[in-house]
Amino acid sequence: MSLKARIYQPAKNAMQSGRKGMKKWRLDYTPTASRYADPLMGWTGSQDMTSQVSVSFDDKEGAIGFCETNGIDYNLFEPKKRKLNIKTYADNFSYSRVRG
């Protein structure tokens, strides 16, 4: 059985206002077994132990090197670049601002 992983840079969630810790890269293994519902408790379970493993790296090259050293197939997902819309407080009072 060959392991497969995905390497990505996680996005910040809606509850975060800052960007601290956003430069780390994460390696998650893709699931190899399907999930099932426990008939007694209703919990979701799986026979796949690698679904519980997540490895963090400081850079993309470290994650790729880890996969190549251990013979793990991987998919690399590059992060989307942020588009900054920079405004100043003075823009609120400019003559080109649409007044309504």
Secondary structure per residue as TSV (DSSP state, phi and psi in degrees):
chain	resnum	aa	ss	phi	psi
A	1	M	-	360.0	126.4
A	2	S	-	-96.9	130.8
A	3	L	-	-79.2	145.7
A	4	K	E	-127.3	145.9
A	5	A	E	-139.0	161.4
A	6	R	E	-122.3	136.4
A	7	I	E	-112.8	126.1
A	8	Y	E	-153.0	166.8
A	9	Q	-	-107.8	112.0
A	10	P	-	-65.2	144.8
A	11	A	-	-85.4	156.5
A	12	K	-	-74.5	149.2
A	13	N	-	-87.2	175.2
A	14	A	T	-68.7	-18.4
A	15	M	T	-88.5	-4.0
A	16	Q	-	-97.5	138.4
A	17	S	-	-105.4	-27.5
A	18	G	S	-95.0	179.2
A	19	R	-	-115.5	15.4
A	20	K	T	-65.1	136.7
A	21	G	T	77.9	10.9
A	22	M	T	-87.5	-3.6
A	23	K	T	-92.8	-3.7
A	24	K	-	-77.5	153.4
A	25	W	E	-110.1	146.7
A	26	R	E	-123.6	142.4
A	27	L	E	-116.6	119.5
A	28	D	E	-119.4	138.5
A	29	Y	E	-80.5	140.6
A	30	T	-	-76.3	144.2
A	31	P	-	-66.5	139.1
A	32	T	S	-105.7	-13.0
A	33	A	S	-130.5	150.5
A	34	S	-	-79.8	159.1
A	35	R	E	-86.5	157.0
A	36	Y	E	-140.0	156.6
A	37	A	E	-95.9	129.1
A	38	D	-	-69.5	126.6
A	39	P	T	-67.7	-28.7
A	40	L	T	-82.3	-50.7
A	41	M	T	-97.6	-20.9
A	42	G	-	82.9	5.4
A	43	W	-	-73.7	156.5
A	44	T	E	-93.6	130.3
A	45	G	E	-129.5	172.5
A	46	S	E	-157.3	152.3
A	47	Q	S	-88.6	-2.8
A	48	D	-	-91.1	109.7
A	49	M	G	-80.9	-21.0
A	50	T	G	-73.0	-14.5
A	51	S	G	-69.8	-13.7
A	52	Q	G	-93.7	-3.7
A	53	V	-	-100.2	129.9
A	54	S	E	-138.0	127.2
A	55	V	E	-115.5	133.3
A	56	S	E	-104.0	145.0
A	57	F	E	-132.3	153.5
A	58	D	S	-76.3	-27.8
A	59	D	S	-144.5	166.5
A	60	K	H	-65.9	-38.7
A	61	E	H	-65.0	-34.0
A	62	G	H	-65.2	-40.3
A	63	A	H	-68.6	-41.0
A	64	I	H	-66.3	-41.8
A	65	G	H	-62.0	-38.2
A	66	F	H	-61.9	-43.7
A	67	C	H	-66.5	-43.4
A	68	E	H	-69.5	-34.8
A	69	T	H	-66.3	-38.9
A	70	N	H	-96.1	5.5
A	71	G	T	68.7	37.8
A	72	I	-	-102.5	127.0
A	73	D	E	-71.2	141.6
A	74	Y	E	-141.0	155.2
A	75	N	E	-116.7	131.9
A	76	L	E	-104.2	125.8
A	77	F	-	-113.0	111.5
A	78	E	-	-76.5	143.2
A	79	P	-	-73.9	153.1
A	80	K	-	-80.3	142.9
A	81	K	-	-77.8	140.2
A	82	R	-	-77.1	140.4
A	83	K	-	-103.8	113.8
A	84	L	-	-89.5	133.0
A	85	N	-	-110.5	88.6
A	86	I	-	-82.8	125.7
A	87	K	-	-128.8	157.2
A	88	T	-	-116.5	164.1
A	89	Y	G	-63.9	-31.9
A	90	A	G	-66.4	-22.4
A	91	D	G	-62.6	-23.6
A	92	N	G	-66.3	-22.2
A	93	F	G	-114.7	13.1
A	94	S	-	-75.6	156.8
A	95	Y	T	-75.1	-20.9
A	96	S	T	-83.0	-5.0
A	97	R	S	-71.6	139.5
A	98	V	-	-72.3	125.3
A	99	R	-	-105.2	138.6
A	100	G	-	-138.6	360.0
